Amino acid sequence: MIFITAKFRVRPEDADNWPRIAADFTAATRAEPGCLWFDWSRSLDDPTEYVLVEAFRDDEAGAAHVQSEHFREAQRTLPPHLAETPRIVNVTVPQQDWSRLGEMAVPGDA
């Protein structure tokens, strides 16, 4: 799978509304057949920073995502709300889902 983490620094005046601002893009991406997950979190240390954790089934699904109309629309509509260009880590990993963190196993959780 293609595993991506991106940090979005949002303009302070838009930070509280970012989930609404990105809602259409988020919903459309989650509906893509090759999207495994597309999850936003807000930084505990910086209220203007959102972290996006996303995964796509394979290179084909990743390509379909960046070629989609909703991606092109996000390229037009999201940057005016950003304070800087998002930063990204993009890697291919040999799995299709989350692995369990064995070092913190919960007894009885299979």
N, C-alpha and C positions, 0 to 999 in steps of 0.2 A: 504494500500500500504506500501511497504518498502521504507522509505525515508533515503537517505544516503548523508552525506556531508563529503568529504575527502580533506585534505590539503596535497599537494605534494610540497615539497621543492626540486627544480631542481638544478642541478649543474650550477653554473653561466655561464659556457661556452655553456650550452645547453638551457638556459632559453628562449632566443628569438626563438629557433626552436622547443620548446615543442609542440605547436599545430601540427606541421608536424610530429614530432616523435610519437605522440599519435594518429595520424589521422586514421590509419587502425583500431586500437582498438576502437576508438570513433565511426567510421562508422559501424563497425560490431555490436557493442553493441546497437546502435540506431536502427538497423535493427531487433533486437530480438523482437518477438511478445509480450513479456511481459514487455518491456522497455517503461516506460511512458515518461521519458526524461533523458538526459545524457549531461549536459552542463558544459563547462569549463569557468572559469573566472580567470583573473590575478589580483593579489593583487595590490592595489594602493600604499601600504606602502612598499612592498618588491617585487621587480621585479623577484625574483627567486621562488616566491610562487604562485602556481596555486590552485584554489579551484574547486573541482568537486562536482556538485549537481546532484544527480541521483535519480531516483525512478523506482520501479518495481511493477507491478500489485499486486503481492502477494508472499508468501513464495516459491511457485513453480517456479515462474518467476525468483526470486532471486537465487534459487538453480540452475536453468538452466543457468543463467549467469555465476556463478562461476565454473560450470562444462563444459563450452563451450571451444572449441579449441582456439578461439581468446583470451579468458581470460588466458588460459595456455600460449599462445604465449606472451601475455603482461607480464606475470610473468617472462618470460625469457628476454624480450627485453627492458622493461622500467626501471628496477632497475639500470642498469649501468649509467643511466642519472640522477639519484636521489642523493641528498646530504644526505638524511636521510630517514628512513622508514616513509611512509605516516601515518598521523593521521586521525582517522575516527570517525564519529558519525553515528550510525545505529539504526533507530527506526521504529516501525510499527505504522502507524497512520490510523485512520478510515475515510479515504477519498481517492479519486482517481484522484484529480486534485488540482490545486492551489485554495485557497480561496481568496476572495477580502479583502484587508486591509481597513476595514470600517473607521478607524481613519483618513485615508487620501483619502477619497472618492472624486472623480472628479465629479463635477456637470454634470448631463446629461449622465454619463457613466453607462449603465445598467448592 
